[in-house]
């Protein structure tokens, strides 16, 4: 049975926005790369948190949110996708501090997966239809996927 794991954040919602308006959403946290292939979403297994997650991570140096999404997607899954479409921001509240963060979310549909490149964080990737048995899933990622899947229909 699928279950979720919460890492101290409360899901406040997904806001459809334009990339040029990102400055209105502060503070900006790391970027997400949501990839759909054959009607399923790309998930990666984080060996440190022992859960399935969307490819995501924090920006490094002076990289843009888009560059961050492209890099994290490649580092965590081995997928090279340059044409990511900005979809909006994920809004989360830190349960302990009450602070709110926003994560830029990028999306692409691809025809087939490229070979997985094992790395320090991810041990496996899978395409998931939001229903089949997967195991433990990051709660915020699942809530965001549910919002996004409704907006794509």
Secondary structure, DSSP 8 states (H G I E B T S, - for coil): --EEE--SEEEEEEEE--GGGGGGS-SB--EEEEEEETTEEEEEEETTTTEEE-EEE---TT--HHHHHHHHHHHHH-------EEEEEEEEEETTT--EEEEEEEEEEESS-------SSEEEEEEE-SSS---EEEHHHHHHHHHHHHHT-
